[in-house]
Amino acid sequence: MIWTKDSLKLLVKEKLEDYLFIAVSHREPYLHHNDKGKIFCRRTTGGVVTALDSVMRACGGIWMAYASGSADFQVVSPEGFVQVPKDSSDAYLLKRIFLSKEEIEGYYLGYANSALWPLCHTAFKRPEFVQKHWEVYQSVNQKFAKEIISQIGDRKAFIWIQDYHFSLLPKYLREMAQSQIFIAQFWHIPWPSYETFRICPQKLELLQGLLSNDLLGFNIQYHCNNFFDVVNREVECKVNLETYSVMYGGHETHVRSYPVSIDFEEIQKTAGNPEQESKKNDLVEQFGLAGQKIVFGLDRIDYTKGIPERLLAIDRFFEKFPEFKEKVVFLQVGVVSRIHLKEYKMLNEELNILVEQINWRHSTGQWKPVVLVRRELSYQEVLSFCRLADICLVSSLHDGMNLVGKEFIAASRPDKGMLVLSQFTGAARELPDAILINPYDREQFSDGIFQALTMPESERRERMKRLQSVLSENNVYQWAGKVITEMLTIDYKKQGLSP
């Protein structure tokens, strides 16, 4: 069975009609901002939003998230709600949670991204565990829990928590409401090995939080196995590898792998419409790309994404294959993120230096090999860049999944496109027909770029056909459908009912 938006809607209508469906994430799917005295709504980017927005438009319900837009407060109801996407037939409710600067600094920039993010990614950045950050992380998780409970009242509810920002939220919810809620959490980033995780001073509290879920999902089985190993060593529990569950404190948590994905059909349809074609032509003119083969990278500028390694591979590519000078341009697009953290400031400085050095070394006349664009892209611009590019480079040093490569495959034109993909992404398990590389191996990486650019047309078409077939079947509705079906099965068993 290939899951579709309609089949997911039918599942929700038939099985979830008695439940309030609540999704929780840090990043909101749509934000409102002021521009020259007018308020505009913009869809945000990122893996969680890419996946969950399509699901919420199919399922309905409430999405709770941090309010990050400059005009967010101007458009919400007194209770903090706004309907998104506006005037859409499949709109849903967005409940915005407003946080102070101190809360963002402690919970988000602090504990979530200075401690948990480097702890979970094998990118050789030392985690920083600051007690004040931990305390604010706890308080924000409690704040979200109270907001969720206030919406539920006496109703039954499915609560689907997204990612590492809310490790403690399941425990707080469990303490506030027992019988009428089912809690699932999807951990989008990698789960570390025991040797890595055991350095965390708050490891017990984090595990107690996650083991308060009824269902805990990871992108790949390897991360499930790491989690089992950690809980088996750190807490007094019973790990059952037949049922893939953990019994802790009288509560059973089921652990599963569900590869997160994209709305393949919608992306393919949107990317191929005439309006997108016009946007693509505008980008060619804006960045002087006419007549060039375009190698493309699209990332939030983060040290886990392997962007310096990508630039060094491009440098080596032009050293080894100078015949491609004036014929190929590498376009790296990304938004600056978490700039208040020193690691991100240093990364931005490193990228500036590398781009300048590579362009100085290889440029000829008006041609420069590297174009670095630092700005937030609209969803339509992302698809236009994917449609425009001949090659997409995804070189993450460690990634739970990575949806950029999947979006590229879905948006690519039938007559062009090839993905060069890090073997250290969850996506590499699903997409073996991409050119898989080790981003730390500069020689192999540069050869992978050469292979992508010189691949025979028949082979490229056949590979892309297989890649698109995989994503057409393993789409975002399958991801959500499997999670919701598993939720229902577990919940029925808890109640002693037949699913």
Secondary structure, 3 states (H helix, E strand, C coil): CCCCHHHHHHHHHHHCCCEEEEEECCCCCEEEEEECCEEEEEECCCHHHHHHHHHHHHHCCEEEEECCCCCHHHHCCCCCEEEECCCCCCCEEEEEECCCHHHHHHHHHHHHHHHHHHHHCCCCCCCCCCHHHHHHHHHHHHHHHHHHHHHHCCCEEEEEEECHHHCCHHHHHHHHCCCCEEEEEEECCCCCCHHHHCCCCCHHHHHHHHCCCCEEEECCHHHHHHHHHHHHHHCCCEEECCCCEEEECCEEEEEEECCCCCCHHHHHHHHCCHHHHHHHHHHHHHCCCCCCEEEEEEEEECCCCCHHHHHHHHHHHHHHCHHHCCCEEEEEEEEECCCCCHHHHHHHHHHHHHHHHHHHHHCECCECCEEEEECCCCHHHHHHHHHHCCEEEECCCCECCCCHHHHHHHHCCCCCCEEEEECCECHHHHCCCCEEECCCCHHHHHHHHHHHHHCCHHHHHHHHHHHHHHHHHCCHHHHHHHHHHHHHHHHHHHCCCCC
